[in-house]
Amino acid sequence: MGVEKLGVMTSGGDSPGMNAAIRAVVHTAAQYEIQCFGIRLGYKGLIEGDVLELETKDVRNILHRGGTFLKTARSDKFRTFEGRKKAYENIQKYKMEGLIIIGGDGSFTGAKVFGSEYDIPIIGIPGTIDNDIYGTDFTVGYDTALNTVVNVIDKIVDTATSHNRLFFIEVMGRDSGFIALNSGIATGALDILIPEKDYTLDKLFSSVERGSNQGKSSRIIVVAEGKKLGRVYALAKATQIKFPYYDIRVSILGHVQRGGNPSCYDRVLASRFGVEAVEALLHGKREVLIGIRSGKIIFTTFEEAIQKQKEINKDIIKILDVISV
């Protein structure tokens, strides 16, 4: 398949490594003598025609930078037929023959609808810190976010130990516990509350009491945001009532998890995905997500990636009770 012009954009929440993916797309397009357009602010920019031509000189010195220099946004207008029609008109205006979209589940849901309505080839690169996209072992940005969380929790452990406090630490992952589970195990958390595992307050209290009986001086409980058991402040309040002699504190890590320079792994993964995305378009692929499994590149249809839920590693959940105290 001959492709002379393509577009690349970032959509949804930002994640470290997005710039590395954009850079790889631009360099690969240049190698194949394909004109590459960057679309600013995701679907919003596509509707508004916020498009610029990208050459290799335009993506110098962005490999190590967090965030996305193309900016990103969510667009309610793109959810409408009129909005998607306007977006397609801009694709026609710039004569783009394919799109590469770097984002998460919501971005690919929109891409599936858009691609089927207007018969435009679209390749997805999974870029989200939550690592919750089916069809890939790792998403761009997850490794960096995980290391950021571990680094911050390590610092909180220092003050928890110094003051003999119990900290509830909320991390991102409303529907997925990848960050909470792995960071909690890596930092020796007393307990880890994730959407994939059923919890009750009694189980939480048992973990706190067990840690106290074993003389654990630093007590950290990692909570995935939006946990069905309750918000982190509610959990902390209930625990304070049960254990009034504890000095309980809450720390919400928030958007610090999205920032920072991408790790080596994320830079390499994003670069690999970027190269493969352009070549996938050249080979006639469409409406597929690029992923990595056991070190090898694989492709998953948008439909499958959207409909199926990525399962957390049950072996890691199993070891939680063994080494958490």
C-alpha positions as CSV (number, residue, x, y, z in Angstrom):
1,M,0.0,0.0,0.0
2,G,1.4,3.4,-0.9
3,V,1.0,6.1,1.7
4,E,2.3,9.6,0.9
5,K,0.8,11.5,3.8
6,L,-0.1,10.5,7.3
7,G,-1.2,12.2,10.6
8,V,-0.1,11.6,14.1
9,M,-1.7,12.8,17.3
10,T,-1.8,12.2,21.1
11,S,-5.2,11.8,22.7
12,G,-6.7,11.5,26.2
13,G,-4.5,11.7,29.3
14,D,-0.8,12.3,28.7
15,S,1.8,9.7,29.6
16,P,5.6,9.8,29.6
17,G,7.0,8.4,26.3
18,M,4.4,10.0,24.0
19,N,7.1,12.3,22.7
20,A,9.4,9.4,21.9
21,A,6.6,7.7,20.0
22,I,5.9,10.9,18.0
23,R,9.6,11.2,17.2
24,A,9.8,7.7,16.0
25,V,6.8,8.2,13.7
26,V,8.3,11.3,12.2
27,H,11.7,9.7,11.6
28,T,10.2,6.5,10.1
29,A,7.9,8.6,7.8
30,A,10.9,10.6,6.6
31,Q,12.8,7.3,5.9
32,Y,9.9,6.2,3.6
33,E,9.5,9.7,2.1
34,I,6.1,10.1,3.7
35,Q,4.8,13.6,4.5
36,C,3.9,13.7,8.2
37,F,1.4,16.0,9.9
38,G,1.1,16.5,13.6
39,I,-2.3,17.1,15.0
40,R,-2.4,19.3,18.1
41,L,-4.8,18.6,21.0
42,G,-6.0,15.2,19.7
43,Y,-9.5,14.9,18.3
44,K,-10.2,18.5,19.3
45,G,-7.4,19.7,17.0
46,L,-8.5,17.4,14.2
47,I,-11.9,19.0,14.3
48,E,-10.5,22.5,14.5
49,G,-7.8,21.9,11.9
50,D,-4.9,22.5,14.2
51,V,-2.4,20.7,12.0
52,L,1.3,21.3,11.3
53,E,3.8,19.6,9.1
54,L,6.5,17.7,11.0
55,E,10.0,17.1,9.8
56,T,12.8,15.4,11.7
57,K,14.2,18.7,12.8
58,D,10.9,19.5,14.6
59,V,11.2,16.5,16.9
60,R,14.8,17.1,18.0
61,N,15.3,17.1,21.8
62,I,11.9,15.7,22.7
63,L,12.9,12.0,23.2
64,H,13.6,12.6,26.9
65,R,10.8,15.0,27.7
66,G,7.6,13.9,29.5
67,G,4.1,14.8,28.3
68,T,3.4,15.5,24.7
69,F,4.6,18.4,22.6
70,L,1.6,18.0,20.4
71,K,-0.6,18.6,23.4
72,T,-3.6,16.4,24.2
73,A,-7.2,16.9,25.1
74,R,-10.6,15.2,25.3
75,S,-13.3,16.2,22.8
76,D,-17.0,15.9,23.4
77,K,-17.6,17.2,19.8
78,F,-15.9,14.2,18.4
79,R,-18.6,12.0,20.0
80,T,-21.1,13.6,17.6
81,F,-21.5,12.7,13.9
82,E,-21.1,16.4,13.0
83,G,-17.8,16.6,14.9
84,R,-16.4,13.5,13.2
85,K,-17.6,14.8,9.8
86,K,-15.6,18.1,10.4
87,A,-12.6,16.0,11.5
88,Y,-12.7,14.0,8.2
89,E,-13.0,17.2,6.2
90,N,-9.7,18.3,7.7
91,I,-8.1,14.9,6.9
92,Q,-9.2,15.4,3.3
93,K,-7.9,18.9,3.3
94,Y,-4.4,17.7,4.1
95,K,-4.8,14.6,2.0
96,M,-3.9,12.3,4.9
97,E,-4.1,8.6,4.0
98,G,-3.8,7.2,7.5
99,L,-3.7,8.2,11.1
100,I,-1.6,7.1,14.0
101,I,-3.2,7.7,17.4
102,I,-1.3,7.5,20.7
103,G,-3.7,7.2,23.6
104,G,-5.8,4.9,25.7
105,D,-9.1,3.1,25.7
106,G,-11.3,6.1,25.0
107,S,-9.1,7.2,22.2
108,F,-9.3,3.9,20.4
109,T,-13.1,3.7,20.9
110,G,-13.3,7.0,19.0
111,A,-10.9,5.7,16.4
112,K,-12.9,2.6,15.8
113,V,-16.0,4.6,15.1
114,F,-14.2,7.1,13.0
115,G,-12.3,4.6,10.9
116,S,-15.4,2.6,10.1
117,E,-17.5,5.7,9.2
118,Y,-15.0,7.2,6.8
119,D,-12.9,4.2,5.7
120,I,-9.6,5.7,6.9
121,P,-6.8,3.4,8.1
122,I,-5.9,4.1,11.7
123,I,-3.2,2.5,13.8
124,G,-3.2,2.8,17.6
125,I,-0.2,3.1,20.0
126,P,-1.2,2.4,23.6
127,G,-0.1,5.3,25.7
128,T,-1.5,5.4,29.2
129,I,0.1,5.1,32.7
130,D,-2.6,2.7,33.9
131,N,-1.4,-0.2,31.7
132,D,-5.0,-1.3,31.3
133,I,-5.2,-1.8,27.5
134,Y,-5.9,-5.3,26.3
135,G,-3.5,-6.6,23.7
136,T,-0.2,-5.5,25.2
137,D,1.9,-6.5,28.2
138,F,3.0,-2.9,28.7
139,T,1.7,0.5,27.6
140,V,3.8,3.6,27.0
141,G,4.2,5.5,30.2
142,Y,3.4,2.7,32.7
143,D,7.0,1.9,33.6
144,T,7.8,5.6,34.2
145,A,4.7,6.1,36.3
146,L,5.4,3.0,38.3
147,N,8.9,4.1,39.1
148,T,7.7,7.6,40.0
149,V,5.2,6.1,42.5
150,V,7.8,3.8,44.0
151,N,10.2,6.7,44.5
152,V,7.6,8.8,46.2
153,I,6.3,6.0,48.5
154,D,9.9,5.2,49.5
155,K,10.1,8.8,50.8
156,I,6.8,8.5,52.6
157,V,8.0,5.3,54.2
158,D,10.9,7.3,55.7
159,T,8.6,9.7,57.5
160,A,6.2,6.9,58.4
161,T,9.0,5.0,60.1
162,S,10.3,8.2,61.9
163,H,6.8,9.0,63.4
164,N,5.4,5.5,63.6
165,R,2.5,6.5,61.4
166,L,0.0,4.7,59.2
167,F,-0.2,6.1,55.7
168,F,-3.0,5.6,53.2
169,I,-1.5,6.3,49.8
170,E,-3.9,6.8,46.8
171,V,-2.5,6.1,43.4
172,M,-4.1,6.3,39.9
173,G,-6.0,3.3,38.5
174,R,-9.7,3.7,38.9
175,D,-10.5,0.6,37.0
176,S,-7.2,-1.1,37.1
177,G,-4.8,-2.0,39.9
178,F,-1.5,-2.4,38.0
179,I,0.1,0.6,39.6
180,A,-1.2,0.0,43.1
181,L,-0.3,-3.7,43.1
182,N,3.2,-3.5,41.8
183,S,4.2,-0.3,43.6
184,G,2.7,-1.7,46.9
185,I,4.7,-4.9,46.6
186,A,7.9,-3.0,45.6
187,T,7.6,-0.8,48.7
188,G,6.6,-3.4,51.3
189,A,3.0,-2.1,51.8
190,L,1.0,-3.5,54.6
191,D,-2.0,-4.0,52.3
192,I,-3.0,-3.1,48.8
193,L,-6.5,-2.3,47.7
194,I,-7.3,-2.8,44.0
195,P,-10.5,-3.1,41.9
196,E,-9.6,-6.7,40.9
197,K,-9.6,-8.1,44.4
198,D,-12.6,-8.0,46.8
199,Y,-12.0,-6.3,50.1
200,T,-14.0,-5.6,53.2
201,L,-13.2,-3.3,56.1
202,D,-12.7,-6.3,58.3
203,K,-10.0,-7.6,56.0
204,L,-8.3,-4.2,56.0
205,F,-8.5,-4.1,59.8
206,S,-7.0,-7.6,60.0
207,S,-4.0,-6.4,57.9
208,V,-3.4,-3.4,60.1
209,E,-3.6,-5.5,63.3
210,R,-1.4,-8.2,61.8
211,G,1.2,-5.6,61.0
212,S,1.1,-4.2,64.5
213,N,1.4,-7.6,66.1
214,Q,4.5,-8.3,64.0
215,G,6.0,-5.0,65.1
216,K,6.1,-3.4,61.7
217,S,7.1,0.2,62.3
218,S,6.4,1.6,58.9
219,R,2.8,1.0,57.8
220,I,1.8,1.8,54.3
221,I,-1.5,0.9,52.6
222,V,-1.7,1.6,48.9
223,V,-5.2,2.2,47.5
224,A,-6.2,2.4,43.8
225,E,-8.3,5.5,43.3
226,G,-12.1,5.0,43.2
227,K,-11.8,1.6,44.9
228,K,-15.2,0.1,45.3
229,L,-14.6,-0.3,49.1
230,G,-14.6,3.5,49.4
231,R,-12.6,6.7,48.8
232,V,-9.2,6.8,50.6
233,Y,-10.4,9.4,53.2
234,A,-13.3,7.3,54.1
235,L,-11.1,4.3,54.5
236,A,-8.7,6.3,56.7
237,K,-11.5,7.6,58.8
238,A,-13.0,4.1,59.4
239,T,-9.5,2.8,60.3
240,Q,-9.0,5.7,62.7
241,I,-12.2,4.9,64.5
242,K,-11.2,1.2,64.8
243,F,-7.6,2.1,65.9
244,P,-7.8,5.4,67.7
245,Y,-4.3,5.2,69.0
246,Y,-2.8,5.3,65.5
247,D,-1.5,8.5,63.8
248,I,-3.1,8.1,60.4
249,R,-2.3,10.2,57.4
250,V,-3.5,10.3,53.8
251,S,-1.4,11.1,50.8
252,I,-2.9,11.4,47.3
253,L,-0.2,11.2,44.7
254,G,-2.4,12.6,41.9
255,H,-0.9,13.9,38.6
256,V,2.7,13.7,39.7
257,Q,2.3,10.1,38.4
258,R,1.9,11.4,34.9
259,G,4.9,13.7,34.7
260,G,8.6,13.3,34.5
261,N,11.1,12.2,32.0
262,P,10.3,8.7,30.5
263,S,12.3,5.8,31.7
264,C,14.7,4.0,29.4
265,Y,12.2,1.2,28.9
266,D,9.4,3.6,27.9
267,R,11.7,5.5,25.5
268,V,12.6,2.2,23.7
269,L,9.1,0.8,23.8
270,A,7.6,4.1,22.4
271,S,10.2,4.2,19.7
272,R,9.6,0.6,18.7
273,F,5.8,1.3,18.6
274,G,6.3,4.4,16.5
275,V,8.4,2.6,13.8
276,E,5.9,-0.3,13.7
277,A,2.9,2.0,13.4
278,V,4.2,3.6,10.2
279,E,5.2,0.3,8.7
280,A,1.8,-1.2,9.7
281,L,0.1,1.5,7.6
282,L,2.4,0.7,4.7
283,H,1.4,-3.0,4.9
284,G,-2.2,-2.1,4.7
285,K,-3.2,-2.7,8.4
286,R,-6.1,-0.7,9.8
287,E,-8.1,-0.3,13.0
288,V,-5.5,-2.2,15.0
289,L,-3.6,-1.6,18.2
290,I,0.2,-2.2,18.4
291,G,1.2,-4.2,21.4
292,I,4.1,-6.2,22.9
293,R,3.8,-9.7,24.3
294,S,6.7,-11.7,25.5
295,G,9.0,-9.2,23.8
296,K,7.4,-9.5,20.4
297,I,5.2,-7.0,18.5
298,I,1.6,-8.1,18.1
299,F,-1.5,-6.5,16.6
300,T,-5.0,-6.5,18.2
301,T,-8.1,-5.1,16.5
302,F,-9.6,-2.0,18.1
303,E,-12.8,-4.0,18.7
304,E,-11.1,-6.7,20.7
305,A,-8.9,-4.2,22.6
306,I,-12.0,-2.2,23.6
307,Q,-14.3,-5.1,24.5
308,K,-11.9,-7.3,26.4
309,Q,-10.6,-6.5,29.8
310,K,-6.9,-6.9,30.6
311,E,-6.4,-9.1,33.5
312,I,-3.9,-8.5,36.2
313,N,-1.3,-11.2,36.9
314,K,-2.9,-13.5,39.5
315,D,0.5,-14.8,40.5
316,I,1.4,-11.3,41.7
317,I,-1.9,-11.0,43.6
318,K,-1.2,-14.4,45.2
319,I,2.1,-13.3,46.7
320,L,0.6,-10.2,48.3
321,D,-0.5,-12.0,51.4
322,V,2.8,-13.7,51.7
323,I,5.2,-10.7,51.7
324,S,3.0,-7.8,52.6
325,V,3.9,-7.8,56.3
